[in-house]
Amino acid sequence: MKGKIKTLKAVAALVLFVFLCITSAWAGGKITQDPVVSDLSQRISNLQNKCDVAKFQWYDIYQDGLIPGTDDAAKMIIDARSALTAGNTQQAGALLDSADKLLSTYEKGNLPQYVAPEPLKDPDNLGKIHLGTLADLKMLEFAGVPRWNYWFNFVGKGDDGEQYMAYACINHHGTGKVTLPILFAVSSTKNPNEVRQLNFNTLPVYTEGKDSITYTVKEGDRSLSYTLASGKVSIEYKDAYMTFKTNAVFKYSFWYDKGNDAAMMMPNAAMAGFEEIGAATAAFSFKNKTVRCKGFAEQENLFCGGPKSADYRSALLKYGNEWWVPFYSDQVSGLFCMTGRYKDAGLYYNGKYYIPSEYRVTPLEGNKSFIIDAKFGSNDLHLIIDLWGWDAKLYEHWGNASGTVNGKAMTNGYAWLEHIPQGGVNNSPPSANPKK
């Protein structure tokens, strides 16, 4: 019995000792950690993000170059994590040093050399930029290049506190006629990893009104109506589960290379057309409730492909560096576009259209957030894009825009992104039914 009592006392003493050790280490409401382990853990986190930035080419590769050691660095980070778990801090540190060196080594040798148009060189010359007319919307060919699509996307905040996304697309793919499927999809922050695809495989009916054109498609109890007019778009989708309605108003149009002609943005890839960005409202009606949203919309009219030119996405997989960023806020809106070596942009501020003289993309979190700093006229834009949704097959992202214009905070900002790195991600190119 006495032996058992001694054993219990010893156990109690050990428990008390451990408790005192933990208590003495308690600081600011949390247990302090070995500073070496803490530093290595933070380095692993930082380098993993740096690796993601390299993997997704989440930066301007034509400005900085490619990072050929990305795959090797990724393996080193995994090995460093294992070494740290095993308590081998020296090995973990050495692996992280090597990974950091690889992820800081850029090479431009694999970036094709070619001459691209430079619309930012003369920002005061607006060329043929104008609000798209009904005649422009009807065009199936511009400057000898066939129409690629009609594409619409919406992002906004609902009166239930969630954010919502929808996109619709009538593809032509440079063929001179509609090509299937007709794309439609919705998503929300309730389940940001889920994109509900509701595509149609039936050719739409095309009708012309006095001031508009409409594409209508029906399959069973599902239908989609897509109406375009100068400075306006309205879309309605219906099925047994939900109804979606949206209206958008545009005050200006961004034209690639100022609308002067088709631009050889990449070798053997002539492209042209216009994009429209503006305020939009939408309603998502379900069986038991209706969510009303305010946000922004973007309407694309792209011309590319055809018998004389490569299609847009095939060229981008070869040359990479696509950053296609329409955004909207109460103060300023516009679009930034990089494809290969080509850089273009247009901004609308205080009722006036501007072409920036320069801008730069800075990564934050790989495949999620980034900054664009731009100068336009006598103004400065610091734009922060934070994305909550991603359609991986189409390389489309959507989310929020914030930042400052001339030092004043932007409000009610939303954004879209299409980003294709050179060669795609993990050898998984865009699907056969892309937007562009």
N, C-alpha and C positions, 0 to 999 in steps of 0.2 A: 504493500500500500504506500509505504514511504517513497519507494522508487517511482511510483506513478505520480505522487505529489511533486517530487523533484522534477520529473519530466514536464509536468504541466507548468510549473514555475518557470522552467527554462523556455518553454514555448511562449509563455506570456511575456517574458523578458525580451525574447526575440521580436515578437510582434510590437512591443512598445518601442524597441530600438528602431525598427523599420518605420514606425509611425513618426518618431521624432526626426528621423532623417528626411522623410517626405515633408514634414511640417517645416523644417529648417530650410528646405529648398523652395518652399512656396513663396512666390513673389508676384504681386500684381494679379492674383487670382489664377495663376497657372504655374505648373511645375517648370523650373528652369531646366534647360537641356545643355549637354556638353556643347560648348561654343564651336568646337571643330565639327561635330556631327551636324549642328544647326547650319553652319556655313556651307557644308557640303550638300546638305539637303536643298538649301536655297539655290546653290549652283546647278544642281540637277534640274530643278524646276525652270530656272532661267535658260539653261542650255536646251532643254526639251522644247521650249517655245522657240528658241533660235533655230532649232532643227525643223520645227513645223513651218516656220517662215521660209526656210530654204526649200523644204519639200513641196510646199504649195506655191513657191516663187511669189511670196506675198510681199513683193517689192518690185521696183523697176529694174528688171534684169538687163535692159539695154543701157542703163546708166551705170550699174554697179558690176554686172557680169554674173555668170552662173557659179554655183558652188559645187564643184565636182565631188567633194568628199562627204556629201550629205549622208549617203547610206552607211559609210564606215563610221561616221560620227554617231549616227543613231544606234549602232551596235555597241559603241563604246559607252554611251549613256546608259544603256541597259546593263552592261557589265559593271559600270560604276555603281549603279543602284544595288546590284547583287553584292558587290564588295562591301559597300557601306552596311548593308543588312548583316553581313558576316562579321562586321567589326573591323574590317581592314581599311581604315581611313586613308592610309598612305597610298594604297593601290587605287582607291576610289579617286583620290585627288589627282593622281598621275593620269588616269583615264580621262578625267574631265579636262585636264590641261590639253591633252591631245585632241579631244573632241572640239574644244573651243578653237584651237588652231585651225582645224579643218573647216569649221563653220565660219571662220574669218578669212578664208582664202577664196578669192573671186578670180574667175578667168573669163575673158571675152572671146576666146578663140572659136567657140562653137556658136557664136552669134552671127548669123548671116549679115554680110555687108550689102546694103543697097541704099538708094536715095529715095526718101519718102517726102511727100509734101510737107510744108512747114507753115500751117495757117497761123501759128502764134507769132511768127516773125513780124507781121504787120498787123497788130491788134486793132488799130484804128480803121482799117479797111474791112467793112462788113460784107463786102462782096454782094451776093444776091440773097442774103438772109431775109426771110419774110415769114409771116404766119402762113402755114400751109393752107392752101385754098381747096375747095372741093375738086377742082381740076387736078391739083397735085395728088389728092387722095385717090382719085380714079386711075392715075397712071399705072400701067403695068410694065412700063419701061421708062428709064430716065437716063439721058446721056448715053444711050446705047447699051445700058446695063439693065437686065430684067429684074422685076420685083422679086424680093425674097420672102417678104412677109407683111402681115399686119399683126403687131404684137401689142398687148395691153397688160399693164400690171398695176395693182393697187396695194398700198400698205397704209394702215391707219389704226386708230385707237377706238375701241367700242365703248358704249355707255355702261358696259359691265366691267370695265377696267382692264380687259384683255386687249391684245393687239391682234389684228387679222391681216391676212394676205389673200389675194386672188390674182390669177393671171389667165389670159385667153390669147389664142393665137390662130390666125388663118394663114397657113403656109402656102407659098408658091414655089419656093426653092429654085428660083431661076428657070422654071419650066414654061412660064406663060399661062399657067392654069393652077387652080387650087390642088394641093397635094394632101393626102390624108396621112395621119389623123388630124382632126381639129382639136386643138389643145385647150383644156380648161382644168384648173386646179385651185384648191383652197387650203389654207392652213391657219393656225393660230398659236398664241403663246400658251394655250391650255395644254397642248402637246406639240411643242415646236419641232420634234423629230419626225412628225407624221405629216406628209403632204398627201391630201386626198386627190388622186388623179381621176378625172371624170371625162375622159376624151371621147370623141365621136369618130366613127369610121364611115360616116355617110356624107356625101358631098352636100354642101350648103346651097341654099337658093339665094341668088344675088338679085337685089332689086334696087332701083334708083328712084329717089324722091326728088322734089324740087331743090332741096338744099342738103341732101344727105345720100349716103349709100348704106345698104344693110345686107349683112350675111345672116341667114337663118338656117339652122339645122335641127332636125328632130330625129330621135330614136326612141320608140316606145313612149314612156311617160317622161322622157328627158328632152329638154330643148335648150337652145342657146340662140340669142339674138344679139348681134354685134353691129351697132350703128355708128357711122362716122360722119362728121360734118366739120366745116372749117372752125377750128377752135373748140370743138366739142366731141365727146364720145359718151355713149351710153350703152350698157351691156346688161342683159338679163339672162340668168340661168335658172332652170326649174327642174326638179325631180321630186320623187315621192318623199324625200327626206328633208330637202331644203330648197329655199329660193334665194338667189343673190341678185341684187340690183345695184348699179352704180352709175353715177354721172360725174363727168370731169369737165373742167373748163380750162382752156389754155390761152395765155396771152401772147405767146411767142413760140417760135419753132427754132430749134438748133439744126443747122444744115452742115453736113460733113464737108470739109474744105470750103466752107462759106457758100455752098450751093453753086459754085462756079462750073463744076464739071464732075465727072467720075474721077476719084482719086485712087492712084495705085498705092494703097496703104501698105501692101505687102507684095513682093514680086508675083506677077501673074495673078493678082487678086485686086481687081478694080471694084471699088465700092462707092456708093452714093446714097443720098436720101436725107430724111429729116426725122427729128425726134421732138416730141412735145411733152412738156412737164408742167403740171399745175395742180391746183387744189381739187379735191374730190370728196364726195360723200358716198357711202355704201350702206346697204342694209342686208344682213344675213338673217333670214327668217326660217326658224325651225318649227317643229310641231307645237312646242310649248312656249316659245318666246321669239322675239325679234331683237337683234342687236344692231343698233345704229352706230355707224362709224364716221369719223372725220379723219382725213389724211391726205395722201397725195396719189396721183396717177401719172403714168408715163405711157405715151402712145408712140410706137415705133413704126416707121415706114422705110424699110431697108431695101436697097437694090444691090444685088451682087450675084456672082455665079454665072450661069448660062454657058453657051458653047465656047466663048472666047476667054473665060476667066475661071480660076479656081473658086470653089465655094468658100465662104467665110471661115467655117470651122476647120476644114481640112488645112487651110493656110495657117490658121492659128495654132493648130497642133504642131505644125512644122516650125513656125517662127515664135509662137508664144507671146507672152507679155500683154495679154488683153486685160485692161482695166476699164470697164464700161460702167460709169457711176452717175446715174441720174439721181438728184436729190431735191428736196423741197423743205422750206421753212417759212415762217411768217415774214422773215426779213429778206431772204435771198434764196434763189433756186437756180438750177442749171444742170449741166452735164459735163463730165470729164471723160475723155476717151483716149486710151492708148492701145494701139495694136502694133506689135513689132516695134519699129522705130517711129511710127507715126504718132504724133500727139496733137490733140484737138480739144477744144472746150468752148463752152458758151455759158454766160451767167446773166441772170436777170435781177437787177437791184434798183430799187426806187424808181420803177417804171422805165428803166433803160436797159438795153441789151449790151453786154460787154463780151469781148474776147480777151481772156487773160493773156498777159505777156509772158507768164511763166507759172509753173506749178510743180510741186514735188509730192510724191507718195512716201510716207514713213510708216512702216509696220508697227503695230502694237502687239496684239495676240494673233498668232498664225491662224489663218482661215476664219477669223472672227472680227477683228477690228483693225483700223488703220487711220491715219491722218492725211489730209491733203492740205497743204499750204499754198495759197495762190495770190498773185497780185493781178488786179484788174483795174484799169484806169488809175486813179489815185487811192484805190481801196485795197485792203488786205483781208483775206479770208483764211480762217483757221477752222477747218472742217474735220469733225471727228465722226467716223462711221462705226457703229457698233451693231453687228448683225445677229439676229436671233433665229433665223431660218435659213435652210439650205436645201435646194433640190439638186442632189449630187449628180444625177444623170445629165441634167441640163447645164450644170455649172452656174446655177442662179442662186443668189443670196438676197436676203431682205432684212431690214431692221430700221434703226433709228439714226438720225443725224443731229449733231449738236455742235457746239463750238462758238466762235465769235466772228463778227464782221466788223472791222474797224474797232475792235476791242469790246464791242457790245454783244451780249449773249444772244444766241439764236434760240427761238422757241418753236415748239410743235414741229420738230424736224423728223423727216422720214427719208429712207434711201433704199436703193436697189443696187445690186452689183452683179455683173457677169464677169467672171474671171477665169480665163483658161491659161494654165501654164504651158510651157513648151513641152510637147509630148504627152500632155495630160497628167493625171495623178495616178501613180502605181500602174502605169500602162493601161489605164481604163479610160479610153476616150469618150467624148460625149455620145449620147445615144443617136440612133438613126433619125430621130425626129426632133432635132434641135430648133431653138428659136431662130438662130442665125446660121 
